[in-house]
């Protein structure tokens, strides 16, 4: 990627009806320059205001096209694949599921897709109209790609992360992002601030912890940063005709 990119954005799409999108933006130094959440208009206007940006979006780009049923694809897959059970998922999802990574399964039609996926499809379409090009592009100053938060943390850890909707899962993910160089609060400070008084009164010191949605958005933004600065540490999974995702291909355990 030869284009000059200064902003690296991560977007998490969820089933939250009030605030379905959470976004984060990093600069070259991994400083968090923006953090927010809202509806599709909010994230659209944020992305429209970027002069140049690389955006990683934690949402399927398009529906399943039945790639896993093609004979040439079957030959690529593990002999242990239960293809009849996965005929309605995308190849990228089957490949991740085979590795043990829990990911949402994308239906074959928009009508069968949950609301958050439909919003994701719409966001990708709107960004195309804003002249965001598919990564990697040699000259486009606005680029985008599909990412996946759970899979990103799996690769950064080198093993299955703790469940993302738990306190311990959020603590673990925040520690990982700190080890990657992001200026997030030290999650271990949470334990230092727990007192008997806090526990008795059901008041845990959560002000230094990010939510699962914020952590996934940061992981996508970090993947975008890696894609621009260290492309050899990012892998591509899936099929271009149906959807590919980009993920970190480095483990923080390799650096400790």
Secondary structure, DSSP 8 states (H G I E B T S, - for coil): --S----EEEEEE-S-SS--EEEEEE-TT--EEEEEEE-HHHHHHHHHT-SSEEEEEES-SS----GGGSHHHHTTS-TT--GGGSTTS-HHHHHHHHTT-------SSSTTS-HHHHHHHHHHHHHHHTT-EESS-SS-SEEEEE--HHHHHHHHHTS----TTSHHHHHHHHHHHHHTT-----TTHHHHT--HHHHHTT----TT---HHHHHHHHHHHHHHHHHH-GGGEEEEEETTTEEEEEE---GGGG-
